[in-house]
Amino acid sequence: MMSEQTIRWLIKPVLFVLCLVPLGLFTFDVMSGELSADPVKDATLFTGDWTLRFLLITLCVTPLRRLFGWIWLIKLRRMLGLYAFFYACLHFTVWFWLDRELQLGDVIEDIIKRPYITVGFSAFMMLIPLAITSNKYSICRLKKRWQKLHKLVYLIAALGVLHFLWLVKSDVLEPLIYGVLLIVLLSIRAWWERRAKTI
Ligand code: HEM
């Protein structure tokens, strides 16, 4: 069993830095001129990928904790979830600022007219209340409602996969892999919940 001190002073700081590694590598590519002819697209794809990856990594915490008895993992879930939100904010900012150049009219038109943007934007909006209520105070105050609210993350991840599937033209392999992973993660939960009801 991992001690409280080890988690607080070793595991959490290491994880904090690890989660910034993708951003560091991308920044390095920017600095060394390694991006393609469309750097804004590169930045959108990079941040979108990592938003979805962090959402899925966060959803792995509970199954891993229950399957292997790694109770301490739960203490890392909040940080992972907030990193998903962090990369989502970057993703949205790159699109809003660099792609749409802060043109509110264009942005609203895109959200309404392009289904994959509608889906991505809805997922992003839903992430906001989860990020705001990811603290101990909200958990204590909202109690059962907190658990209900945070179940939204399943829908958010599903919308993230749909958003990805919708925007790719032909190469559906990557979004499909994320989709299958999500189905597995959600099925494990559904199965546990069903079993708990029948016991
Ligand atoms: C939870 C929310 C979101 C997730 C998980 C997500 C995920 C992704 C993923 C995985 C990609 C594709 C990356 C690749 O091809 O390698 C992507 C691309 C993209 N996303 Fe999102 N996204 C989210 C929200 C949004 C929002 C809010 C917007 C804008 C309103 C947006 C706009 C875009 C655009 C414009 C692209 C690139 C399309 C292209 O140039 O090919 N996404 N996103």
Boltz pocket constraint, residues with backbone or C-beta under 6 A from the ligand:
constraints:
  - pocket:
      binder: B
      contacts: [[A, 41], [A, 44], [A, 45], [A, 46], [A, 47], [A, 48], [A, 49], [A, 50], [A, 51], [A, 52], [A, 55], [A, 88], [A, 91], [A, 92], [A, 95], [A, 116], [A, 117], [A, 119], [A, 120], [A, 121], [A, 122], [A, 123], [A, 124], [A, 127], [A, 156], [A, 160], [A, 161], [A, 163], [A, 164], [A, 167]]
      max_distance: 6.0
